[in-house]
Amino acid sequence: MDSTSLLPTFLDVDLTVSHIECFPKDVLVKFQGRNNSECEFDYHILQREIQHIPKVKNNVAIDEFCLVEERISGEWQRGRVVEKKNDLYTVLLIDRGEELRVDSTQVASACGNLFDLPPRVMFGIFANILPTGEKWSSKALNYFKSSIELQVKGCVQAVLPLQMMILEVPKIISQVLELQLGRLIGGDSFCLIVEMVKEFPKQMPDSLQHKRPELSLSNNDTLLDIQHVLDNLQPSLSVGGIESVKVSSAVSPSKFYCQLIKWIPELENLTVCLTLHYDIVSQEGSPACDNFGVLCVAKRRNGQWYRGILQQLLPNNQVKIWFMDYGSSETIPSIHVEKLKQDFILEPLFSFPCSRTYLHSPEMQENFN
C-alpha cells in the first residue's frame, strides 16, 4: 500500500506533543505527537485484529505501508518502510513513532482495512511562524523544547509526502508572538518556504500549488457577483510603467501578490478605520457563522480588522478567510468575522497578483541569485 493513500480526511487535529526538532538555523520547527482525536480503545481493538489476520510476505517497497513483526514480543505492528538494503528493512512504526530494523521474514504486505484508522503518532511542522532574525534565539529553542507533553489543537493546512503535515496551532502561534520569540507569516508564503527548503520532493501536493481563492459556498450567482466586485476594484496599472512595490504574499517562486508602496499609507488608514468600527460592532454581538456574506471583515491575531472573502467553513466554529488587500489566507474563529459594510467595499484593492517574467533566462537567473 502506497503511503500517499493514508492521507487524513480531517481538518482539525488534537494531539499531545511528544517530540520537538528545532535547531537555531533551521527555520522550520518540526514535531511528533500522539493523536488524541481517536479513541484509545479503537487502537487496542485494531492491534488485536492485526495479530490474527493472515500475513502475506510480499516484497514491500520504500515509503509503502506494511505490517512488521517485533523480535522480542512477536507482535505485529503497522509500519512504513523508510529504508531497504537487500533483505534488511528499516520500518517506522506509525502508531508508536519508533523505528525497527528487521529482515524480510518479519515484513508483510499491508491490508487496506487495517489502515483505515489514522496513525496513532503524527509528524508535522508548526505553520506560519518564523524566527525574528536569521535563526531562532536560545529563548525560542527553550520554549519549543518545553512544549513537549503539551496538548494542542490545530488545523491542517496541507499534507506533504510521507504523511508530514503543516499544522497551524493557534496556541503555539499566540505564545510565540506574545513572548516575541518569532514572527507571523501568511499560510501561502509559509508553504512556499517549506517547498524552497527542499527537505521534501519538488513535486508538492495540489494543496500547495498556486490557485486563485476557492470559495466553498455553492451559490454560483454569489460567486459571479463577488468576482465582478473584485475585478472592478483592481488597481489600474500602466503597461511598461515602473512602480515601487512590496511583496505582501508569495505562493510560488514565480507567482505572488504585491502592494504599491505609495498606497500603503491609505491601506494603513483603512485598517485603522475598520478596527475602530468593528471593535465596537463586535462587542454588540456577532451574527451566526452562516449569516454573514462572502465579502466580510475579519480580526486577525494582531487585533486589527481586515477586509476578506469567506473561503470555507471549518469545524469548531473556524472559517478560512482570504484577505483581499494582502493576497493571503488565514484560519479565523467565526466570532471574529463580521459583515463588510458597504462603505468599506468601495475602497480599491491594495494587492494585485504578479508573476516574474524571464524566470528561465540564464542572465535573469544570475541577477536573482
Order of alpha helices (4+ residues) and beta strands (2+ residues): beta-beta-alpha-beta-beta-beta-beta-beta-beta-beta-alpha-beta-beta-alpha-beta-alpha-alpha-beta-beta-alpha-beta-beta-beta-beta-beta-alpha-beta-alpha
